[in-house]
Amino acid sequence: MQTRVLYIGNQLASKNRTATTIDTLSDLLRKQGYQVKTASSVKNQWLRGLHMAWVTLFNRNWAQFVLIDTYSTRNFWYAISIGYICRWLNIKYIPILHGGNLPARLKKNPKVFHHFLSNAHRVVSPSDYLKFAFEERSDEEVHAEHLTGQAGSRSTKANFNKITVIPNSLELENYGFNKRSRVQPKLLWVRSFAEIYNPMMALKVLERLLERLPNACLTMVGPDKDGSLQRCELYALEKDLPVQFTGLLSKTEWIALSREHDIFINTSHFDNMPVSILEAMALGLPVISTNVGGIPMFIKNESNGLLVDDNDVTRMVESIILLTKNQELANRISTNAHVFVSKFSWNTIKNSWNDLLRS
């Protein structure tokens, strides 16, 4: 009998938003033979939350597992609400943790988050970063209990033993590795335009880079999320920067576009393990990223990428120039990154999902 999975998350790719895990993982699970229903693609945020709740209630006798995409932003409360409904209905639910700022959410709402995770069947993290961050937080709280004489109360430690690391996966056959014979300052940035991803930094990097490399250019791929796109377009116009804003592109379109670029930059303030970086690695693009959240746990500086401090425009400019001058370093980074990303093949990752959904 096929396992029946209800997947709750922001399925907004059809609404001119970037495809997220719910879009990709649900299809991959279907190919594995699982019956999968998803919610929600409703655009309005509040109505989407209501639709998620209704779909969960409607499928209470059908779903064997409920996967819940869990973010640190306002969408966090959707996840919490669905978790309450699942507990009420006695359905096994599995939060999938996203976003490098979730440890801050744990600190801000410890009781709610603890209750949500401790009652889950399992908890999935796409990286060791969140698993370690939560375990560290847990140890701090257990220590605090001893100091305050509350050691007998239920600690959070057992709560985090439920975390299973299942990385984001790629269908690597869709990504052709392209080794650059010479790296030019042709920059590619791929993400939703939102303050958390700091797109303005990319423009300031280009502005400073042009003083040293007048042939530099930048392409920014992704939809607007919070008005950041308009602010970036205005800044680029005021500074007369050689920037192309493509809007949302399909996976096939931006993979094709990547062949016209030589360096991938990531400018996030917070992050976990962005699929866009893994995709860039699979395509052979040397990656320069801010060293925030979980990124330093998989990008090793000068081995499979280059790291700079959050919002450090000067250092990112210097890193770009370094790659254009040091072809040996660029080739080493590109090759090592491609080897690293090979372990994120769906053919490997699917075994972890099969084990989880058969438990």
N, C-alpha and C positions, 0 to 999 in steps of 0.2 A: 504493500500500500504506500502511495506517495505521501511524503511528509508535507503538511499544509502550513505555510508560513504567511503571516500577515506582516507587511513591512510598512512602518509609519515613518514618514520624513517629508522634507520639502521637495516634492517632485515637480520642479518648476521649469524644466528645460524647454517645455512647450510654450512657456510664457516669456521667452527671450532671456532666460537666466542660464547660468552655467550648469551643466549636468553635474549632479552630485552622486554620492555613493548609492543612494536609492535607485537612481537611473541605471547604473552599471551593474551593481551587485544583483539586483532583482532579475535582470535578464540572464546573468551568468548562472544563477541558481536554477532558473527555469530550464536552461540547457542541461543541467545536471539531473533533471527529472523531478524537481520540487514543484509543487503547486504554490504559486506565489500571487498574492493580491497586494496592492499598494495603495497608500493614501498619504499625502493629498496633493493634488495639482490645482486646488482652488487658489486664486491669486491673492485675494484679500486675506491678510494675516489672521484676523479674528475668525472669519468664516472658515478658514483653513483649519484652525484649531478645533472648531465645532465639528467639521467634517471628519477629522481624524477620530474624534471621540465617537461619532455616530457609526463610522465604519468598524471601529473596534467592538462596539456594542452589537452591531448587526451580525458580526462574524464570530460571536462568542462561542457558538457551538461548532464552528468550522475550524478555527485556528488552533493549531497545536503549539505554535511558537509565535510570539510577536517580537519582531526586531524594531528597535526604536533608535533612530538617529538622535544623538544627544549633543547639543552645542552649548556654548557658554553665553550666548546672546539671549535675546528675548525668547528664542525658540526653545531654550532650556525648559521653560514652563509648560510647553506642549508635552515634552518628554515626561515631566513629572506627573502631569495630569493623566497621560496614557498609562503610566506605571500604576497609579492609584486604581484606575479602571480595571487593569489586568489583575491586580491583587483581589479586588472585589469579586471579579468573575472567576478567579482561580485559574488564570491562564499563565503559562510560563512566558516571561518576557526577558529579552536580552538587550540591554542598552549597548549601542555602539558609540564609543566616545570620539568626538571630533573637536578639534580646536585647541590650540596651545594655551588658551586662557582658562581652561576648565579647572586647574588647581586653584585659581583665584575665586572661581565660582564656588568651589568646595569650602573655601575659607569664609566666603560671604554668606552662604546658606548651608552650614554644616549639617544641621538636623534634617532638613528636607532632603539634601543630597544623600546623606547616610541612609535614610529610610528607603530611598529609591534604589540605591545600589545593593543594600543588604537583603532586600526582598527579591532581587532579580535571580533568575535561574543561573545565568552566567553574565559576565560583563566583558565586552570585547573592546580592546584598545588596538588601534592600527600601529602603535609604536611602543617601544619600551619606555619612552619618555613619560607618558601619562601613567603607566603602571608604576614606575619608580617614583614619580612625583606624588602619587596618591599614597603609596606605601610610606614615603618619607613623612607626609602629612599625618598619616595614621600613627607612626611612631611618636611624633611630637605630641599628639593628643593623649596617647597612652601614658607617656612620661608626665604630662600635665596632670593626669588623673592621680598618679602616685603622689605628686607634690601637693595636691589639694586634698588628699585623703579619700579620693573617690575611686580607688583602684578596683573596687568591687563592682562598679557599674559596668554596663555592657560597652566594651571598647569598640573602636572602629577597626581594629586590626583584622579580625576575621573577615570583615566585610570585603577587604581588598584581596583576599586570597582567591576570590572568584574571578579576578581579572585574567582573561586569556588574550595573549597578543596574537592577532591575526592581521598581518600587514595589508594595506591596500594592494590590489593586484592590477596587473596590466596584461592584456592580450598582446604579448611581445611581437607576434607575427604581423601586427598592424603597424609596427614602428621599424623603419629602415635605418640602420646605423650609418651615419654619414661622417666619415673622418675628414676634417678640414685640413687641406694641404697648407693653407695659410689663414690665420685668424685676422679678420678685419673688425673694426669697431662697429659692427652691425648688430645692434642689440634687440633682443626679443623679450617682452614682458607679457605674461599670460595669467590673468586673474580677474575676478570681479572688481570693479572700481568701488572700493569701500575704504574708509579711513583705517580700518584694522590692517589692510594690506599696503597702506602708505604709497599709493601710486605717484603722489607728488614727488617723492624721493627720486623716482626714475627720471622724471623731467629735470630735476636739479642736477642729477648725475650727468645727464646729456648736456645740459647747459655748461657745466664746468668742463666736461670732456672736450667740447668743441674748441675750447681755448688751447688745447694741446693737440687734438686730432680733428682737424676741420672736416674730415670726411666721415665723421661719426653720424649715425642715424639710429632711430628707435622706432619699433613697431609695438603698439600696445593693444593686446587682444583681450576682449572681455566686455560684458554688459555693465551698465551702471547699477549700483545697488543703493547708494545713499546720497546721490548728487555729486560724488567725487569726479565723475567723468566730465561734467560741465565745468567744474573748477579747473581740471587738468587741461581741457581744450582751451579755456580762456587764457591760462598761463602760457601754454605753448604758442598761442596766437600773439600774445603781448611780447614774448621773447623771441618770436620768429624762429622757433625750433623745428628742425626736420623730423617731425613725428607723424606717424600714420596711426590713426585710431580706427580699428576695423570693426568695432562692436563685437557682438557674439559671433563666433565662427563654429562650424561643426568640427568634430575631431579631425576628419579627413582634410578639411580646409586649412586648419592651422598646422597640421603636420606637413602639408605641402608648402605652406608659407615658411616653415622653419628652415627649409633648405636654402632660403635666401638670406639667412642670418647665421652669425658665427658665435654669439655669446648670449646666454640666457641669464637674466637678472631677476632676483626675487627680493622684494623690499619690505616684507611683512614686519609689523610690530609684534604680532603673536602668530605662532604656527605650531603644527604638530608634525605631520609627515605629508606635505602637499603632493597630490598626484601630479600636478603640473611639473614639479621638479623631477620626479621619477620619469615622467614622459620625456623631458628634455634630456635626461641622461640616456634614455633608450635611443634617442635620436642622434646622439653624439655631440650635443651642444655642451661646451664647458659651462658650468653653473657657478655664478657668484651670488651669494645669498647673505642676508642678515643672519646673525647667529642667535636667533631667538627660539624659545620653546624647545621643541624636540629636534630642530634641524641639526644642531651640533652632534646629536647622537648618531646621525647617519651620514652627514657630510664631514669628512676629515680634511682639514685645511691643507691645501697643496697636494692632496692625494687623489680624492675624487671630486674636488670642488674647491672654491675659495670662500672664506667667511670674513665678514666685516661686522662691526658693532651696529646695533640698531640705529638707523638714521645717520650713519657715518658716510656722508656723501664723498668726502675727500678720500677715504680709504677705498670705497668702491671704484672711484675714478682711477686710483692708482692700480687697483687689481685688474681693471680692464686694460690699461696700458701695458701692464706686465704680461698679460696673455698675448697681446699683439706683438710684443717684442721677444717673447720666449716661446717659440713654437714647440720646443721639447716639453716644456711644462704643460702647455695646452694639450698636446697629444697624450701625455701621461694621464692628465685629469680625465680627458674624454674616454680613454681606454679603461681606466680603473672604474669610472662611473658606470660604463656599460657592463662590465663584469659584475659589479655590485647589484645593478638593477635586474640582472638575469634571475635572481632568486625571488623576484616578485611576479614571476609568471603565474597566470591563473592555473596552469597545469600542476603547479606546486601548492599554491594557496588553497585550492579547492579541497584538498584533503583535510585541512584544518576545519573548514566549514562543515564538511561531511561528518567529521568526528563530533563537532559541537551539536549539530542538529539531529544527531542520532542518540544523544545522551539523555 
